[in-house]
Amino acid sequence: MQAVVKWTDGRQFLAESGTGHSVVMDGAPDHGGRNTGPRPMEMLLMGLGGCTAFDVMEILQKSRQNVIDCRVELSAERADSVPSVFERIHVHFIVTGRDLKEAHVKRAVELSAEKYCSASLMLSRGGVDISHDYTIEDAS
C-alpha cells in the first residue's frame, strides 16, 4: 500500500492513495489552515469507521442478513497534551434491515473488533481504548 501527501498551501495537503484517489486535508484557521478539508486525525477516525463498516457489512451479507443501511457513528477523546493521541474511541453501529437477527449483528461487530478490522486492532494495540455497540432498526 502506498500514498503520497503533498503540501499545497498554509496547512492544506493533498493526499493521493496508491489506487489514485485524492482527498484534501486541512488545518483549523487558528493553526494556519483554511478549513477546506478534514483534519488528518479526523481522516484516521473516518478510516477506522470505514474499515469496521466494511467488515460488518461483509459478514452480515455472507450470513444472508437483509441489511438495507449501515451507519457507524464514532466519537473519540484525545489527550490534552502533545502528542494529542486518541485515548478512547467509541464505535456505534446502526444497522437497519428486515428480520435482522441480533446474534448475527452482535457477532459481526465482535468479529470486526477482535479479528478483522486492521485499523481498530492497530489502534487498540497502540493503547487506544476502543468500545463498540450497536442498535438494530427494523425496516419491515
N, C-alpha and C positions, 0 to 999 in steps of 0.2 A: 504494500500500500504506500502511496506517495501523495504528497500535497506540496503546493507552493503558496507562500503567503508573501505578497508584495505590498510594501508601503506605498500609499498614493498621496496622502496629504494629511497634515495635522496628526491625528491619531486614528486615521482611517486606513484600512488594509483591505486588499482584495485577495481572498483565498480561493485557490482553484484545486480541486481534487484531481487525483490521477485519472479519473474517468471523465474529466473535462467539465465538471460542474463548478460554478463560481458562486461566491457569496461575499457580500461586503460586510466587514466588521468595523465598528467604530467605537470611540470612547464617548463618555459624557462630556458636555461642554465645560464643566469645571475641571476636566482633565485634558483639555485641549482638543476634544472631539467635537463633532457637529451632530451627533446622534442620528447618523444616516443608516445605521445597521445595528445588529445585536452586538453586545459586548462579547469578547472571547469566552468569558466564563459562562455567559448565557448560552453560547454555542455548545459548550461542554454539557450543560444541563439538558439542552434540547437533544443533543446526541444520545445521551442516556435514555431519554424518553423514546426516541425513535428506535433505538436498539431493543429495548424491552418490549415495546409495542409490536415490533416485527416478530419477535419470538412468540408472544402471547397469541397473536393472530394466526401464525403458522400452526401452533399447537392446537388451537381451537378448531381451525379448519380441518386439520388432519383427524380430529376426533368428531368430525361431522356436526359441529355445533352451528346453528343457523344465526351467525353474527351479522348484524346489519350496520353496526357502528362500534368503534372502539376509540375512546378518548383517554389520554393519560395526562393527569394534572400533577405537576411536580412543584414542590416547594423546598427551598434549600436555605440553610443557615451557614453563614461564612464566619470565619474567625475575625475578631476585631483588629488583630494585629497583622503586620506583614510577615510572611505571606498570608494573604486573606483566603486561605483554602476552604473548601467545603468541609464542614464539620458534621452536618446532618442533612440528609435528603429524605423527603417523604414522597413516595410514588403512589398515586391513587388512580386506579383504573376504573373507568365507567364503561361497562360492556353492555351493549344493547342488542337484543335479538329475540328470536321466537323460540320458546321452550328450551332456553339455556339451562343446562344442568350445573348447579352451583359447584358440585365436586369437580367438574371439568374446568371451570373458570379458576377455582382455587388452585388446582394442580398446575394449570398453565402459568399462573402468576408465580407460584413457587418454583417451578422448573426454570423459568426465565431468571429469577433472582438467584437461584442456588447453583444452576448448571450452565445455562446457555448465554446469558447477556454478558458479553465481554466487557462492556463499559461499566456495568453495575459491579461485576466481580473485581475489575481493576480498581475501581474507586473504593470498594469496601476493603480490599486487601491493603489499600493505602491509608486506611484508618478512618474512612468516612462511614458514619453510622447511617445505613440505608434501611428504611422501613417501607413496607408495601401493604396496601389493602385494596379492596375492590368493592364496587357497587354493581349489581346486575339490574338492568332495566328491561322489563318485558315489553316487547313491541307487538304482542298479539292483539 
